[in-house]
């Protein structure tokens, strides 16, 4: 019984060393030197330490040492951000805490077998940075809109450009921003929030002949971009977005943009910013199936939006052609009036004055009908063409965003495959010196029969590369979960945005139909009076 208890205690101490020193990236040699100094006769032998003494010694070591940063991971995963306002946070993971609680209940081997494959359930809460909320932007009554655009003439060293007036009510912020400022904001947000699908911007193109129409379209596109940012709680409170909306002086805003060049792309999980300082890492079969189907859905939706854009443009041409045809018919009725009027003016008797009135009535009816259809051209342009173009761009941006998950998965699986091959060779060779395990750990694991226990050996050999593999898995798990969240959010927003938009569209159509009904009603009255003059109707009654 005593021998069994000793064996269990050794395993607990082995677990403690692995989770607190190796897995967290501390320098194992530095730890060995530290332990030697703690006991007069040397402290390398794990049997010389009780579990409680070992726990206290590890805590003391961690207080005066920092985990090593493996340079290999900087090219694959996440690097350090240089923003001066960022706070350093320790990477405290929920599953590591659970692992410690379960040390006395199960063996190391059973614990490590839980997480062997990407298809198995894997869930973590990872601590990161907390978003500093701006109290001024907490109200739901705040609205951001672009009210107008204006041309700014160039000088000797600058060319002319267009400026857009961005207004934030009821805060009373009114600022002037050019297209390059919007582009700066989007690129910066993508750097800082890698897990958020930031709305698209219109492409920068040379102004076309319909300069006013083009600028109106761009203005609406830019406004949708700002509103989508404002509707995302995390992005709404971003300090750079705050500066974009509130910095009135151009010189001050340029200085802010200059400072932003120091911001590096966030590529380390603990440097990510979230509302509550936590991010979810998730891999499971249901989520994998969802993301697979979502990829196919998004690709199909992309094709459908292309069709809608093409059909909207065709509808625009159809209305234009139809209105022109009706205007031509009205012009023909005007010609008939000229012919009738000329005839009536040239004869002394037998004049048919009602014929003149009939042709004028027909001309008026057709012209008003044509005007009503011309109004439809503007509605189709703004409510269909522009609308579907923006949402098509949103789908294209989402497709690019989802590629991050695919890339992270490929990086993880590629590294994992190479590492497994390397470990297989090392296990076959049984050359423990090449396993990169410090002497104190290797001695502690001697009772584990390393030559026979392949799975256990795989977990302890090449600890630094194993840490990289785990980090890559965490990265994949983050994007795997974010892909699910962003796809869900986009399609949920599609329901609300499309519903609101086409409610307005239907109201506009209702107004057009009401106006057209008045045209038909008035035409009926006019034509009826020609056939049954009022005087005759009065006599009959």
Residue, then its C-alpha position, 0 to 999 in steps of 0.5 A: x500500500x505504501x509503495x502504491x501511495x509513493x508511486x501516486x505521489x511521484x506521478x502527482x509531482x511529475x504532473x506538477x512539474x510538467x504543467x507548471x514548468x515545461x508547459x508554461x515555457x520556463x527555462x528547465x535548466x534555470x529551474x534545476x539550478x534554482x532547485x539545487x540552491x534550495x537544499x544543502x545537499x542539492x535538490x535535483x532528486x524529486x524524491x527529496x521533495x514533498x508535494x507541498x514543498x515542490x509547489x512552494x518552490x515552483x511558486x518562488x521560482x515563477x515569481x523571479x522568472x519569466x517564461x521563455x518566448x520561442x522564436x519559432x512561434x513568431x513566424x507561425x502564430x502570434x507576436x508582441x504588440x507595441x501599443x504603449x497603453x497595452x497591459x501585460x496579462x498572464x495567459x491563465x487557461x481554464x483547462x490548466x486550472x482544471x488539470x491541477x484540480x484533477x491531479x489527485x484523481x487520475x493519472x497523467x496518461x489519461x489526462x493527456x489522451x483527452x486532447x489527441x485529435x482535432x476532431x475531439x472536443x476541445x474547449x478553453x477560456x483564454x484570458x486576454x485584454x479588456x476593452x476600455x469602454x467609452x461612456x459617451x458611446x454607451x447610449x443606444x440613441x447615438x447615430x452616425x451618418x454622412x450628411x454631405x460631400x464636398x470637393x477640396x481643391x488641390x494646391x501646388x503639391x497636392x491634388x484635389x479630393x473629396x471630403x465627407x462630413x461625418x456627423x455623430x448625434x446627439x454628441x454634436x461631433x462633426x468632422x471632415x474625412x476623406x476616403x483615405x481616412x476610412x481606409x486607414x480606420x479599416x486597416x487599423x481595426x483589422x490589425x487590432x481585432x483579428x477575430x472580427x469581420x470588419x465591414x468592407x469599403x468601396x474600392x478606390x477608383x477613378x471618378x466616372x463621368x456621372x461624378x455626382x451619382x458616383x459620389x452619392x453611391x460612395x457616400x452611402x457605402x461609407x455610411x454603411x461601413x461606419x454604422x456596421x462598426x458602431x453596431x459592433x460593441x467591441x469596435x464601437x469603443x475602440x480608441x481609434x474609432x473614437x478619434x475618427x469620429x471626434x477629432x475635429x482639427x485636421x492637424x490633431x487627427x494627422x498626429x493620431x494617424x502618425x501614432x497609429x503607425x506604431x501599432x503592430x498586427x495583433x498575433x498573440x492570443x493574450x494580446x487580443x481585446x474583448x469586452x470581458x477580457x476572455x476569448x473562447x477556444x473551441x474545437x468539436x465535431x458539431x462546430x467543424x460540421x457547421x463551419x464546413x457547411x457555412x463555407x459552402x453556404x457563403x460560396x453559394x450566397x456569393x454567386x446569388x449576390x452576383x446574380x442579384x447585382x446583375x439582375x438589379x442592373x438589368x432592371x435599371x435598364x428595363x425601367x429606363x427603356x420602358x420610361x423612354x418608350x412611354x415618353x416616346x409615346x407621349x411625344x407621338x400624342x403631342x405630334x397628333x395634337x399638332x396635326x389636329x390643331x393645325x387641321x382645326x385652325x385651317x377649316x371654317x367649320x366642322x372643327x373637332x376641338x375635343x380631338x385636340x383635348x383628347x390628344x393633350x390628355x393622352x400626352x399628359x397621361x403618358x408623360x406622368x406615367x413616364x415620370x413615375x417610372x423614372x422615379x423607379x430608376x432612382x429607387x432601383x439604383x439606391x435600394x437595389x443596386x447599391x444595397x446588393x453591392x454592399x452586401x455582396x462585398x460583405x460576403x466577399x470580406x467574410x470569405x477572406x475572414x474565414x480563410x484565417x481559420x483554414x490557414x490556422x488549421x493547416x498550420x496546426x495540422x502540418x506542424x503536428x504531423x511533422x512533430x509526430x514523425x519526429x517523435x516516432x523516430x526518437x522513440x524508435x531510437x530510444x536515445x533519451x539524450x535527444x528527447x530534450x528532457x532535463x535530467x531532473x525530469x528524465x530521472x523522475x520519469x524513469x519509473x514510467x517505463x518510457x521504452x514501452x509507453x509510447x503515448x506517455x513518451x510522446x507527451x514528455x519529449x521535445x517539450x518546447x516543440x510540443x508547446x508550439x503545437x499546443x499554441x498553434x492548436x489554440x490559435x486554430x481553436x480561436x479562429x474556429x470559434x470566431x468563424x462560427x460567431x461571425x458567420x452567425x452574426x452576419x446572417x442574423x444581421x442579414x435578416x434584420x437589415x434586409x427586413x428594415x431595408x425592404x420595409x422602406x422599399x415597399x413603402x416607396x413602392x406604395x407611394x409610387x403606386x398611390x401617385x400612379x393611381x392618381x394619374x389613372x384616376x385623373x385620366x379616367x375623369x378627363x377621358x370620361x368628360x370627353x365622351x360624356x360632357x358635363x352639360x349632358x350629364x347634368x341634363x340627364x340627372 
